[in-house]
């Protein structure tokens, strides 16, 4: 559920507006920065978590724009979340 909500609320909806307002390059950067910063206190956290999350979010946002679909980005995000949850639980 986490991956779907994050892809929908924090990527798909903002990207639809940001792409029209700023263009594709800036539209990709804005959600990536906010997503990275929002993960500072979670797993993975700290500066490394911010950087990794920001990069992943940029890649997933680019994938969403290029494919004009949320499905592939959602599935990748779901896989990443499962790996993180499995690592935390072991």
Buried (B, 14 or more C-beta within 10 A) or exposed (E): EEBEEBBEEBBBEBBEEBBEEEEBEEBBBBBBEBBBEBBEEEEBEEEEBBEBBBEBBBBBBBBBBEEEEBEEBBEBBBEBBEEEEEEEEE
